[in-house]
Amino acid sequence: MYNDLQLINNQPIHNFELFVDGHRAFIDYQQKGDKVFLIHTEVPIELEGKGVAAAIVEKTFRYLEENHLKMVPYCAYIKVFLKHHPEWERLEVV
């Protein structure tokens, strides 16, 4: 879902962003070397229940993998997502 929308890495404010129907969803992060600490996922109320959170998380994981980065998930939503999609655990810092 949302395959036609591009993930934006807004480095100055440490956000991965996805714009859907004029609304901004984002994942707040901090990066140290090749580790990306995923802190918080936020989806505007207008987009809740439409699969936007899952889409931005999956796009972020693909971005991390393509750029040879590892993740440290602090965000509660991302931790739940990983339980349902254990194939992405390969990106976690052990």
N, C-alpha and C positions, 0 to 999 in steps of 0.2 A: 504494500500500500504506500502511496505517496512516492512511488519510484521516480516520478517526473520532477520532484522537488529536490533541489540541491542543498546539502548541508553546508552551512557557512561556519568557518572557524574564525570567530571574531576575537583574535588574539589580544587586542588592547584591553578588552574587558573580560577576557578569560571565559568566553561563552561559545559553545557550539549552538548554532541557531538554525531553526527551521521555520519558514514563513508559510502559513497555511491560511488561505482565504483572508489575507491582510492581517493576520494575528501572528505574534511571535512566540514560539515555544523555544525553550533553551535548556541546556545543561551547563551549570556553572562548574568550572574546573580550575585546577592549578597544575602546572607542569614543572617537574624537576628532572632534568635530564631526559631519559626515555620513559619516565613514569608520569602518567597522567592521573591525578586524583580527581575522581568524579564525585562532586560534592552535593549537588542538588539538581533535580529535574523539575522544571516548571512548565505547565501547559495552561494557557488562559482558559477560563471557565467556558468560553464560547466553543472551545475545541474538545472539551472533556467528553470521553466516551466514544471518540471517533478514531481511536488507534494512533493518535499523534505521538503520545509518549513512547509507545513501542517503536514507532517508526524512527523517531529521533535517536533513541538508544541504539537501534540496529545500525542506523547510518553512522553514528559515532563509533561503534565497534568496528565497522568496515574501515572508517577513516584511520583509526588507530592501527589496525592490522596492515593496511596499505602503507602506512608511514613507519612501520616497525616499532611501534610504541606499545608499552604495557600499561595496564590500568590498575588502579587501586580504588575499588568501589566503596564510597562512603554513603552514597545516596540510597535511601531505603527502597525506592522504586527500582533502582538498578539491581539491588540485591535480590529482590523478588523476581525480576526479569531473568536473572541468571539461574534461579532455581527452575524456571520453566524452560530455559534454553541453555542447558549445561555445555553445549558445544562451544559457547563463547568463553567459557572458563579458561580456555587456552591463552587468553589475553591477560589474565590476572597475574600480578606479581606474587610469586610464591614465597 
